[in-house]
Amino acid sequence: MSGGAPPPGRAPARAGRMSAAGLRDALERFERHGFTTADVARWTGRDPRVLDAAARGERGVPRRVAALLRWQLALHEQQRVMEESGLPACPVLDALDARFPGSGDMDRFEDWSMERDAHTAACPLCRARQAYAERHAPLPPYPHPPFFRLMGLGDRLPAPLRPPDGAAGRFRWLGLAMASVVSAYALLVLAATLAWAVATGGLDGAKLRESGVLLGLVPGFFLAFYLAGWSLDATRPIARRFWGYVLRGALATSLVYGVILAAYRLAAGGLDPVRLLLVFALFAGVGALGGAGWWARDRITARRRA
């Protein structure tokens, strides 16, 4: 959103739809601090005409727009509460935030995230401030798009399997998101295939067996992408080294393709352990070469920037 962050203010109700009057009130508060409807539209990913029409009551306020506005206002309410809490700011955290590298350079962003997460987890002052904020001005869940809400399934995993928040579990969360998308696509294909077979009278035993194989891939998708994400999270400390690139490429590639192939063979009823191990080794080699190539690309890019 251009012009900086939206202005502080008391967050409106966090549940239910936002009325046209509520949207007008929110937009007016933004505008008093120099943010136009076009600014809000860019931030929420909507056409300004959609917001104008919703503010006039000609159409409903999009749920995601309402949720984003409420979340941002709740964030600034939390910031106001913290300013009045009497708790001192953490100078180390302020210094870290001052050198935020942006998300464009993923290597620097990952390093910065790891350093910031490690500090906030160990710093008594940061923990005290976080506890105060959660007690006196807790934030609602961030209104992720539907694609990201699929990752909410991860919250229901047993504690030992649930990915940690922040940089430490980033790749496992990403793996769950990717598995959700791939599984949704597979189920959509399965539903369309069965519907067509029923409509054309072609639903027979062979078609049902094919459908069962495709359905059996879904848990394989989640296991494959989760394990690949775990391997990337576990090797983050060596991610910037040459052998880190090679190892991470080998592990992630072999786990994704190897586990999915194993799930397919299990669902189809013909798993050959020896052949499966050879497939894992093949994909590990391909991934290792890809990791080495990625390392070379990053080195060339870094030298050009220098």
C-alpha positions as CSV (number, residue, x, y, z in Angstrom):
1,M,0.0,0.0,0.0
2,S,1.5,3.3,-1.0
3,G,2.3,6.0,1.5
4,G,3.2,3.6,4.3
5,A,1.0,1.7,6.7
6,P,-2.7,2.6,7.3
7,P,-3.5,4.9,10.2
8,P,-4.1,3.7,13.7
9,G,-7.7,3.5,15.0
10,R,-10.0,1.3,17.0
11,A,-10.7,-1.9,15.2
12,P,-14.3,-2.5,14.3
13,A,-16.1,-5.7,15.0
14,R,-14.0,-8.7,13.9
15,A,-16.8,-11.0,12.9
16,G,-19.5,-10.9,10.3
17,R,-19.9,-8.8,7.2
18,M,-18.9,-5.2,7.0
19,S,-21.8,-2.8,6.2
20,A,-21.5,0.0,3.6
21,A,-21.5,2.5,6.5
22,G,-18.7,0.6,8.2
23,L,-16.7,0.6,5.0
24,R,-17.3,4.3,4.6
25,D,-16.1,4.9,8.2
26,A,-13.0,2.9,7.6
27,L,-12.1,4.6,4.3
28,E,-12.7,8.0,5.9
29,R,-10.3,7.3,8.7
30,F,-7.7,6.2,6.1
31,E,-8.3,9.3,4.0
32,R,-7.8,11.6,7.1
33,H,-4.3,10.3,7.3
34,G,-3.5,10.7,3.6
35,F,-4.6,7.3,2.2
36,T,-7.0,7.3,-0.7
37,T,-9.5,4.7,-1.7
38,A,-7.0,3.8,-4.5
39,D,-4.3,3.1,-1.9
40,V,-6.7,0.8,0.0
41,A,-7.7,-0.9,-3.2
42,R,-4.1,-1.6,-4.1
43,W,-3.4,-3.0,-0.7
44,T,-6.5,-5.2,-0.7
45,G,-6.1,-6.3,-4.3
46,R,-9.4,-4.8,-5.5
47,D,-10.5,-2.4,-8.1
48,P,-11.2,1.1,-6.6
49,R,-14.6,1.0,-8.3
50,V,-15.5,-2.1,-6.4
51,L,-14.8,-0.3,-3.1
52,D,-16.6,2.8,-4.2
53,A,-19.7,0.8,-5.2
54,A,-19.6,-1.1,-1.9
55,A,-19.3,2.1,0.1
56,R,-22.4,3.4,-1.7
57,G,-24.3,0.3,-0.8
58,E,-24.6,-0.8,-4.4
59,R,-22.9,-4.1,-3.7
60,G,-21.7,-6.0,-0.7
61,V,-18.4,-5.4,0.9
62,P,-16.1,-8.2,-0.1
63,R,-15.4,-10.4,2.9
64,R,-11.6,-10.4,2.3
65,V,-11.6,-6.6,2.1
66,A,-13.5,-6.3,5.3
67,A,-11.2,-8.8,7.0
68,L,-8.0,-7.0,5.8
69,L,-9.3,-3.6,7.0
70,R,-10.2,-5.0,10.4
71,W,-6.9,-6.8,10.8
72,Q,-4.9,-3.7,9.9
73,L,-6.9,-1.5,12.3
74,A,-6.4,-4.2,15.0
75,L,-2.7,-4.1,14.4
76,H,-2.5,-0.4,14.9
77,E,-4.7,-0.7,17.9
78,Q,-2.1,-3.1,19.3
79,Q,0.7,-0.7,18.5
80,R,-1.2,2.1,20.3
81,V,-1.7,-0.2,23.4
82,M,2.0,-1.1,23.4
83,E,3.0,2.6,23.2
84,E,0.9,3.2,26.3
85,S,2.0,0.0,28.2
86,G,5.0,1.6,29.8
87,L,7.2,-1.3,28.6
88,P,10.4,-0.2,27.0
89,A,11.1,-1.0,23.4
90,C,13.8,-3.6,22.7
91,P,16.8,-1.8,21.1
92,V,18.1,-5.0,19.6
93,L,14.8,-5.8,17.9
94,D,14.5,-2.2,16.7
95,A,18.0,-2.5,15.2
96,L,17.1,-5.7,13.5
97,D,13.9,-4.2,12.1
98,A,15.8,-1.2,10.9
99,R,17.8,-3.4,8.6
100,F,14.9,-5.4,7.2
101,P,16.2,-6.6,3.8
102,G,12.8,-6.9,2.1
103,S,11.5,-10.1,0.7
104,G,13.0,-9.7,-2.8
105,D,16.4,-11.2,-1.7
106,M,15.3,-14.5,-0.2
107,D,18.8,-15.4,1.0
108,R,19.2,-12.2,3.0
109,F,15.5,-12.4,4.1
110,E,16.0,-16.0,5.4
111,D,19.1,-15.0,7.4
112,W,17.3,-11.9,8.8
113,S,14.2,-14.0,9.7
114,M,16.3,-16.6,11.5
115,E,18.2,-14.0,13.5
116,R,15.0,-12.1,14.4
117,D,13.1,-15.3,15.5
118,A,16.1,-16.4,17.6
119,H,16.3,-13.1,19.3
120,T,12.5,-12.7,20.1
121,A,12.5,-16.3,21.4
122,A,15.4,-15.7,23.8
123,C,14.9,-12.0,24.8
124,P,13.0,-11.6,28.1
125,L,11.9,-8.1,27.1
126,C,10.5,-9.2,23.7
127,R,8.7,-12.1,25.4
128,A,7.2,-9.7,28.0
129,R,6.0,-7.3,25.3
130,Q,4.5,-10.2,23.3
131,A,2.7,-11.5,26.3
132,Y,1.3,-8.1,27.1
133,A,0.1,-7.5,23.5
134,E,-1.6,-10.9,23.4
135,R,-3.3,-10.3,26.7
136,H,-4.5,-6.7,26.1
137,A,-4.8,-6.3,22.4
138,P,-4.7,-9.7,20.6
139,L,-4.7,-9.8,16.9
140,P,-7.3,-11.8,15.0
141,P,-6.0,-14.4,12.6
142,Y,-4.5,-12.9,9.5
143,P,-7.1,-13.2,6.7
144,H,-5.1,-15.3,4.3
145,P,-6.6,-16.0,0.8
146,P,-8.5,-19.3,0.5
147,F,-5.4,-21.0,-0.9
148,F,-3.5,-20.3,2.3
149,R,-6.4,-21.3,4.5
150,L,-5.9,-24.8,3.3
151,M,-2.8,-24.8,5.4
152,G,-5.1,-24.6,8.5
153,L,-5.1,-28.4,8.4
154,G,-1.6,-28.1,9.8
155,D,-2.9,-26.7,13.0
156,R,-4.7,-30.0,13.6
157,L,-1.6,-32.1,13.4
158,P,-0.2,-33.7,16.5
159,A,2.2,-31.4,18.3
160,P,5.4,-33.3,17.2
161,L,4.3,-33.0,13.5
162,R,2.9,-29.5,13.5
163,P,5.3,-27.1,11.8
164,P,6.6,-24.3,14.1
165,D,5.6,-20.7,13.2
166,G,8.1,-18.3,11.7
167,A,11.2,-19.1,9.8
168,A,11.8,-22.4,11.5
169,G,8.8,-24.0,9.9
170,R,8.5,-22.0,6.7
171,F,9.2,-24.8,4.3
172,R,6.9,-27.3,6.0
173,W,4.1,-24.8,5.9
174,L,4.9,-24.2,2.2
175,G,4.9,-27.9,1.7
176,L,1.5,-28.3,3.2
177,A,0.2,-25.5,1.0
178,M,1.6,-27.1,-2.2
179,A,0.2,-30.5,-1.2
180,S,-3.2,-28.9,-0.6
181,V,-3.2,-27.3,-4.1
182,V,-2.0,-30.5,-5.8
183,S,-4.5,-32.6,-3.9
184,A,-7.4,-30.3,-4.7
185,Y,-6.5,-30.5,-8.4
186,A,-6.3,-34.3,-8.2
187,L,-9.7,-34.5,-6.5
188,L,-11.2,-32.2,-9.0
189,V,-9.8,-34.4,-11.9
190,L,-11.2,-37.4,-10.1
191,A,-14.6,-35.9,-9.6
192,A,-14.8,-34.8,-13.3
193,T,-13.6,-38.3,-14.5
194,L,-16.2,-40.1,-12.4
195,A,-19.0,-37.7,-13.4
196,W,-18.1,-38.2,-17.1
197,A,-18.0,-41.9,-16.7
198,V,-21.4,-42.0,-15.0
199,A,-22.9,-39.6,-17.7
200,T,-21.5,-41.8,-20.6
201,G,-22.2,-45.1,-19.0
202,G,-18.5,-46.0,-18.8
203,L,-18.3,-46.5,-15.1
204,D,-16.9,-50.0,-14.6
205,G,-14.4,-51.8,-12.4
206,A,-11.4,-50.6,-14.2
207,K,-12.5,-47.0,-13.9
208,L,-13.1,-47.4,-10.2
209,R,-9.7,-49.0,-9.7
210,E,-8.1,-46.0,-11.6
211,S,-10.0,-43.6,-9.4
212,G,-8.9,-45.5,-6.3
213,V,-5.2,-45.1,-7.4
214,L,-5.7,-41.4,-7.9
215,L,-7.4,-41.0,-4.5
216,G,-4.5,-42.9,-2.9
217,L,-2.1,-40.3,-4.1
218,V,-3.6,-37.6,-1.9
219,P,-1.9,-38.8,1.4
220,G,1.2,-39.3,-0.7
221,F,1.2,-35.7,-1.8
222,F,1.0,-34.4,1.8
223,L,3.7,-36.8,3.1
224,A,6.0,-36.0,0.2
225,F,5.8,-32.2,0.4
226,Y,5.8,-32.3,4.2
227,L,9.0,-34.3,4.3
228,A,10.6,-32.2,1.6
229,G,9.8,-29.1,3.7
230,W,11.1,-30.7,6.8
231,S,14.4,-31.5,5.0
232,L,14.7,-27.8,3.9
233,D,13.9,-26.5,7.4
234,A,16.3,-28.9,9.1
235,T,19.2,-27.9,6.8
236,R,18.7,-24.1,6.9
237,P,21.8,-23.5,9.0
238,I,23.9,-24.8,6.1
239,A,21.7,-23.3,3.3
240,R,24.3,-20.8,2.2
241,R,27.2,-23.2,1.8
242,F,27.9,-25.2,-1.4
243,W,27.2,-28.5,0.2
244,G,24.1,-27.1,1.7
245,Y,22.8,-26.3,-1.7
246,V,23.7,-29.8,-2.9
247,L,22.2,-31.6,0.1
248,R,19.0,-29.6,0.1
249,G,18.5,-30.2,-3.6
250,A,19.1,-33.9,-3.3
251,L,16.8,-34.3,-0.2
252,A,13.9,-32.2,-1.4
253,T,13.8,-33.6,-5.0
254,S,14.1,-37.3,-3.9
255,L,11.5,-36.9,-1.2
256,V,8.9,-35.2,-3.4
257,Y,9.2,-37.5,-6.4
258,G,10.2,-40.7,-4.6
259,V,7.4,-40.6,-2.0
260,I,4.8,-39.7,-4.6
261,L,6.0,-42.6,-6.8
262,A,5.9,-44.9,-3.8
263,A,2.3,-43.8,-3.0
264,Y,1.3,-44.5,-6.6
265,R,2.9,-47.9,-6.6
266,L,1.3,-48.8,-3.3
267,A,-2.2,-47.6,-4.5
268,A,-1.7,-49.6,-7.7
269,G,-0.6,-52.7,-5.8
270,G,2.9,-53.2,-7.1
271,L,5.7,-51.8,-5.0
272,D,9.2,-53.0,-5.7
273,P,11.5,-51.8,-2.9
274,V,14.8,-52.2,-4.9
275,R,13.4,-50.3,-7.9
276,L,12.1,-47.7,-5.5
277,L,15.5,-47.2,-3.9
278,L,17.0,-46.7,-7.3
279,V,14.4,-44.1,-8.1
280,F,15.2,-42.3,-4.9
281,A,18.9,-42.3,-5.8
282,L,18.2,-41.1,-9.3
283,F,16.1,-38.2,-8.1
284,A,18.7,-37.4,-5.4
285,G,21.4,-37.1,-8.0
286,V,19.2,-34.9,-10.2
287,G,18.4,-32.7,-7.2
288,A,22.1,-32.5,-6.2
289,L,23.0,-31.3,-9.6
290,G,20.2,-28.8,-9.5
291,G,21.4,-27.6,-6.1
292,A,24.9,-27.1,-7.4
293,G,23.6,-25.2,-10.4
294,W,21.5,-23.0,-8.1
295,W,24.6,-22.3,-6.0
296,A,26.5,-21.2,-9.1
297,R,23.6,-19.0,-10.2
298,D,23.5,-17.3,-6.7
299,R,27.2,-16.7,-6.7
300,I,27.0,-15.1,-10.2
301,T,24.1,-12.9,-9.1
302,A,25.9,-11.8,-5.9
303,R,29.0,-10.8,-7.9
304,R,26.9,-8.8,-10.4
305,R,25.3,-7.0,-7.5
306,A,28.7,-6.2,-5.9
